[in-house]
Every structure is written in C-alpha cells, then in structure tokens.
C-alpha cells in the first residue's frame, strides 16, 4: 500500500488502542499486499 494513506488502524493506535487483523489472509499472489497499520 501507499505510505501516504492514513489507515484506520493507525488512528486507533494514536488513541491508545492495539490493533489486529483476524481472519483468512490470502497470500502467495503477486497482487497480495500486507495489512498495513495493524499491530498483530
């Protein structure tokens, strides 16, 4: 993803929350990108 976007998890982190991505994450394709902004 682009680094200039403000991701929702980053807003939560600034408010003192820890964030996580829960669920199936399809990996292996060239178009798959990391879930930017999550702690876990």
N, C-alpha and C positions, 0 to 999 in steps of 0.2 A: 504494500500500500504506500501511498504518498505520505511523507513525513510532515507535510504542512497541514494535514487534516487534524481537527480536534475530535478524537474518538470519545464516545460516551463513557467508556471505562476510565479514561483519563480525568474526566470531570468528577466522577465518583471518587477516584483516588485523591484528588485535590481536596475533596470534602472529608477525607479520612477513612474512606471505605477501602477494603481489599476486594479485588475483582477476580473472577474465574470464568473460564469457558467450559461448560458442561455439555456433553453430547458427542455425537459422532462427527469426526473431523476427517473428511476425505483428503488423503494425501497421496502423492505419487504422480499426479499430473503436472505438467509444466505450468498450468494456469493456477494451481493451488498456491494460496498465499497464507502466511502466518496470521493468526488472530491478533493483530496489533492492539496494544493497550492493556491486555489482561495480565494480572499478576500470576495466575495459575492456569 
